[in-house]
């Protein structure tokens, strides 16, 4: 698959799309920077050209398009590599993909597989926030990219919040039956929360290292905005953990309800069997090869039946007082 490179020259209050083939060593004027958005991995010739034009380190190029590796932060002499994950709905729940980001003094690169919807959202925000992005530097664009990613995490988390509320309501109504569908929904929701956690955690760690060690590329103003993104990620992860605890509590409620239901069934069967112990003893006596009392006294048979009924009534009242029934 051929790579598709979108290049934007930003600065002086304007955003201009330019052809990637027209890039030269003098690709920006003072007060301008480039945003290169690369879909899919370019060939060896394209990688060499990026290395020559932007001065990217070989390791930065290798890790920029390595989507299988866990996102991390790498620092070089005049640029840094930052990895992040974007989340999207898939056939089996939430799926994640990696976005590689390289920040330099006069450029920002975003690299990814395909055309994720998050890139269109970022471009829309760039155009809508002209005063914040078009008149500043690449570090401010980095903030906008990361902030859009975190906002996307929150959008998915809000959807899961509604699902968790519905699960909690269904679990509260669970009285005497075990809802297999509910348990399946809980597991599916837990997997989606885990996907969000896996996407946000590396970004949290990378931002922490970026704020500590990359002052030469990030201005004090942009650092404040990156701190805001960092705090949003912390809040996001706390919310994810809260939702996971809620689902764990709901699972325990379901297991307790199932255990209570089983105990009720065993209690009923035990009591039901206990009723028949004295009855079986008396009736088995009549099964022996002996002369039965009613053969001599006709009233004996109804007396025995009354005795059986009295025993059942006595045991029923006794069990009720003991609260076994």
Order of alpha helices (4+ residues) and beta strands (2+ residues): beta-beta-beta-alpha-alpha-beta-beta-beta-beta-alpha-alpha-alpha-alpha-alpha-alpha
